[in-house]
Amino acid sequence: MKLIVMCIPPLTVAGFLWVSREVHHRIPPTALFALPFAFGHPFLYGFVNYSLSMAFAFLAFGLWLRLARLGRTGLRAIVFVPISFLLFVTHTFGWGALGLLAYSAEVVRQHDLGHRYHRALLKALPHALVLSGPLLLMLIWRGGATSQQTIDWFDWATKKLWLLSALRDRWQAYDILSATVIPLFLMAETIRNPRLAFSRNLAASAIVLLISFLILPRIVFGSAFADMRLAPFFIATLLLAIRFKGAPDRRSAPILASIGLLFFASRIATTTFSLAKASNEQREMLKSLDHVEPGSRVLSLAGHQCTDDWAFNRHDHLGGMVIVRKLGFSNEQWIVAGANLLTLRNASSFGDFAKDSSQQAYPNDCHNRHASIDQSLATFPRAAFDYVWLIDPPAYSHATTAGMQLVWRGPDSMLYRVVR
């Protein structure tokens, strides 16, 4: 799993660069501005399957463009049938994104072949339909999952936040500056500088991704942040569309390359520091699992603030390591029909502490949250759990831990055994 996650950013960057080369016939210096979005909000938030599928999608899009440029559309139709299934199994959204990218690029290619745009829209359909095979799997997969919700449409304030958060990590001003001012500077320079232009091919793909981002609700089939996930890739695709007309200008190209390289290096450096800090914190917290018996049922309570901070709460689902390392039960898993590979037995014995959000422990003076830490400690079903793991908790009354034995304490967490 570590190797897979480590491969996601370089695979995404490779996809960006391949697409840029196929469209522009070289990699322009402006492509450097798109590369930091490989470490975008979805990846840092933890959408690993989705991020991997988007890396595959851009690599596949590069191959789609190359085979079209070589006139090998027949071979492309054959090759992309298995590719579409690979993407679908990785994550549904990656498959959908490839469909949008491939169709928009094919429309532009058909137009370049001499068809008017209304005819090009129709001519491109048979080419894109080679990617439609997983629809059958989707119908089977979702056939028994009718209870899932698709809600929160056209929340413009939240969509604005997603665009500002495209590179969200730990430092709000710096992250917003990186996600907005730097790309806007490059786009303004493209409009100002007569030597720069937008590729119609990638501009069309960026517009299609933007429209999809605006149409998508926040929750699709019970999966949250559906629209958020597209924001970094829309911005990256728009930046990849920028190129020099003809050969790069000898005056402006080195300047843009230097700014782009500085932008890329600064984001890599700060993201590395941020992840290293979180890793060191989690390594200390996970020492508590050395004191947990295999197969145990662990109630994890991770500390939260009353209001959401810009910096990620990176410990919210750390309790899931109980499953990985101790083959036990953890209460912070979300149970979604048609999505889980594990099933929960004896769910009724855990009451309200069987699924996601039961692990969130808020300060006692919060009035806008569903449960304070004292409420959780006082009301959880003690017969159902063997341990209570407090992860960076807010202040709590020690009276609520009566009948529990402290077995381990670290800098930011502690482990209690429930005494029968």
N, C-alpha and C positions, 0 to 999 in steps of 0.2 A: 504494500500500500504506500509506503514511503517513496519507493522508486516511482510509482505511478504519479503521485502528487508532485514529486520533483520534476517529472517530465512535462507536466502540463504547461508551465510558462514557456520553456523553449520550443515545445511543439506549436504553441499558439504563435510565437514570434516567427517560427519557420513558415507557418501558414500565411501570416501577414506578408512576409517577404516574398514568398512564392507568388501570391496573388499580385503583388505590386510588380514583380518582374514580368509576369505574363501579360499584364495590362499595359505597362509602360515600356516593355522590352528592355528595361534596365531597372535597377533599384534606385530611385531618386533619393537625394539626401532628405527630402521632406518625409520619407517613410519612417525616419527615426522618431518622429513625434507620435506615431501610432503605437510604438512598441511598449511603452509603459502600461498600456491598457491590457496587456497580458496579465498584469497583477491588478486587475480591476476589482470592483466591489463584489461581484459574485464569487470570485476565487477566494478573496480574503474573508468573505462571510462564511465560506465553507461549502459552497455548492460544487463539490468535487466532480460528481458524475456529469453535471451540466458543463462545467469548465472543460473537462476532458472532451466532451462531445463537441464543443465549439472549436477546440483545437483541431479535432478531426475534420470538422465542417470546413474550416478555412483551408486545410491541406487538401481536402477533396475538391473544394472550389478551385484551387490552383490547378489540380489535375483536369477538372472540367474545362477550364479556360484553355489549357494547353492542348487538349485533344481537339477542341473546337478550332484553335488557331492552326493546327496541323491538318484540319479537314477530316479528322477521324471520328466523325459523329456516330457511325455505326458501331465502332469499337467502344465508344463512350457509352452508348446505350446498353451494351452488354456488361461492361465493367461496373457501371453504377447501380446495377440491381443488387449485387451483394454488398456494395458500399452503403447503400441506403439501409439495409438491414443491420449492418454493423453500427451505424450511427444511431438507429432507433434503439437498439439494445443498450447502447452506452447511455443515451438520454434522449427522450422524445424531442426536446426543444432543439437539440443539435441537428436532428434530422429535419425538423421544420425550417430551421435557419438555412440549411443547405438548399432546401427547396426554393426558398425566397431568393437566395443569392443566384442560384442556377437559372431560375426562370427569368429574373430581371436581366441577367447577362445575355441570355438567349434572345430576349426581346430586342436588345440593342444590336446583337449580331444579325438578326433577321432584318432589322432596319437597314444596317450597313450593306446587306445583300440586295437592297433595292425595294423592299416592301415598305409601304406606309405603316405608321405606328399601329393603326387599328388592325391591319393585316398581320403585322409582326406579333401582336399580342396573341393572335390565334395560331400563327405558325410556330410559336415557341411552346405551345401547350404539349404537343406530342413528345417533344424532347424532354420536357420536365416530367412527364408522366412515368418515365422509367424509374423515378424515385418513389412512386406511389405504392409499391408492394407492401410496405409495413402497415398500410391502412387496414389490411385484413387482420394483422396481429393486434392492432389497436382496438378493433371492434371486439375481438375475442377477449383481450385484456380488460377492457372497460365494461364488458357485458354484464358482469355481476357486481359492479361498483356504482350503482345508481344513486347512492346517498351522498356522493361527493358534491361539494358546492363549487360553483364558478360565480364569484361575486366581486364587488368593488370596481365597477366600471367607471372610467372617465373621471378619476379623481385627479384633477389637474395640479393641485397643490403638491400631492405626493409625487406625481410624475416630474414636476420641477425639481423636487428634492432628489429623485433618482438621478437626474442629469447632473446636478451639483455633486452628487455622491459617487460619480463614476469611478473615482480613485480613492474612495473613502477608506481610511485606515485608523489613524490615531490623532492627527493634528488637523483640526477643522479648517483653519485659514489656509494652511499649506495645501491641503487636499483639494479644496474648492478652487484655489488659484491654479493648481495643476490641471484640474478637469475642465476649467472654463477659460481662463485668461490665456493660457498657452495655446490651446487649439484655436480660440478666436483670433489671436494674433496671427497665426499662420493663415487662417482663412481670409483675414483682412489683407494680409500681404499678397495673397493670391489674387484678390480682386484689384489691388493697387498696382501690382507689378505686371506689366504686359508680357513678361517672359514666362509667367506662371499661368496654369489653367487647371480646370477640373476634368478628369477623364469622364466621358459620358457613361462609360460602362460602370465604373465604381460609384459614380454619383447616383446613377439609377439604383444600384444596390443599396446605397446608403439611404436613399429616399424610401425605398420599400421597407427597410428595417425601421426607419423612423415611423412610418405609417403603422406598422405592426406594433411598435412600442406604444403608440398613442391609442390603438384600438384594444390592446390586451388589457384585461382586468388585472387586479392585483393578485387574485386567487383563481387558479385554474385547476379543476378536478381536485380541489382540496389542497393544492400545492401553492404556498404563499410566495410572494415576490416574483411572480411570473413576468411582469413588465420590467421590473428593475433589472433583470438579468440581461436584457437586450441593450441597455443604455451604453455601457462601455464599448460594445461592438459596433453600434451605430456610429459613435464618435470616431472610433478607430478606422472604420471603413471610409468615412468622409475624409479623414486625414490621408488615408492611402490613395484617395482619388486625386490628390494634388500632384502635379508634375510640371516639369519645364517643357515649354514648347520647343521641340528640337533638342539640341545638345544643352546640357546644363550651363547656365550663365557663369562665367569664370569669376565674376565679382560677387554675386549674391549666393551662389551655391555653397562656397566654403562657409559663409556666414550662417546660412540656414543649417548646414551640417553641424557646425560647432554648437549652435543653440540647441538643436535636436539632440546631439550627443550629451550635452550638459543636462538637459531635461531627463533623458533616459538614465544617465548615471546617478543623478540626484534621487530619482524615484527608486532605483535599485538599492542605493545605499540606505535610504530612510526605511524602506520596506524591510530590508535585511535586519536593521537595528530593531525595528518594531517586532518582527517575528522572533528574533533571538531573545528579546525581553520576555515575550509571552512564553516562549519555550522554557526559559529558566524558571519562571513562576510555576508552570505546570509540572515541571520535573520535580520540584519540591512538593507540590500538592499530591502528586501521584505516589509519593512514598507511603501515604496512608494505606494504599492497597497491599503493602507488605504485611499488614496486620489483619487483613480480611480473609476469612476462611473460604476456600473454593465452594462455589454453589450458593453463596449467601445472597440474601435479599437486602439490598442497600438502598436506603432513602437518601438521595443527595439533595442538598439545599444550597444553591449558589446565590451569593449576594448580588443584589441589584440596587440601583439608586431609585429615588421616587420618580425622577424624570430620566428619559433616555439620554445618555451621553453620546457625543459624536464617536468617541473611541469605542471599538467593538468590545462587548462583553465576551471574552474568549473562553470563559470557563463554564458557560451555561450548560453545556452538554458533556462536561468532563466525566460526569458519572457514567457515561456510556462505556468507559474503560473497564468498569466492573464486568460487563458482558465479555469484553475482549480478553481480559487478563485473568478473570476469576470465574468465568462461566456462570455468573450470577445474574440476578435481576436488578435492573436499574429503572427508576421511575421517570427518567427524562426522555424516554423514547416516545415519538408521536405515532399514534395508531391511525393509519389511513387505509380504508378499504381499497384493495387492489394495488397497494404500494409496498407493503411490508413483506419481507422474506421470513421474518420470525412471527410466531403467534404468541399471544399472552394467555397462559392458563390461570385459572382461578382469579380472574380479574376482579370479581366482586369482593374478594378479601382485601384488596388494596384500596377500595373505595375511590376517593378523589385523587389518590396518590399513585395512579397507575400509568399516567401518560404525561406528555409534554405540558409545560407550564406549572406543574406541581412542584418542580424543582426550583422555581424562582422565589427567592426569599427577599422580601422588601423590608425596609426599616419600619418600626412600629408606628411612626408618626406619618406614614404615607396614607392619604385618604382616597387616592384614585386608583388603588391597586386591589386585586382580588384577595390577597392573603399576605399578612405580615409574617415575619419569622416566628414570633411568639405564637401566632395562631397555628402555623404549620407544626411547630414542635408540640403544641398542646393537643392537637386534634388528630395527628396521624395514627393509624391503627397499629399499635405496638405489636400485636400478635402476628402481624403480617411481615414485619421487618426484623432483621437481625442486627443491622447497624444503621447509624445515622452519620452521614458524612457532610460536615459543614465546610463549604468552599468559599473562602473570602466573605464570611457572613457579616451582616450588619450587627449592631449591638443587640443582645437578646437577654432575657431574664433567665438566670440559671435555675430558677424554680421549674422552668419548663423541661429541664433535662433530669429532673428527679427520677430515679429508677433506671438511669443509664450510667454506664461506666466509661469514663474517658480512657481510651487505650492508646491514643497517639495525638500529638499536637505538633504542628509545624508553624512556620511564620505566618501563613495566611489560611490555614485550614486545620480542622480537628476531626477526629473520628471517635464516635461513641458506640459502645456495644449496648444493645437493648437487653436488659436483665429480665429474665422470665420470673 
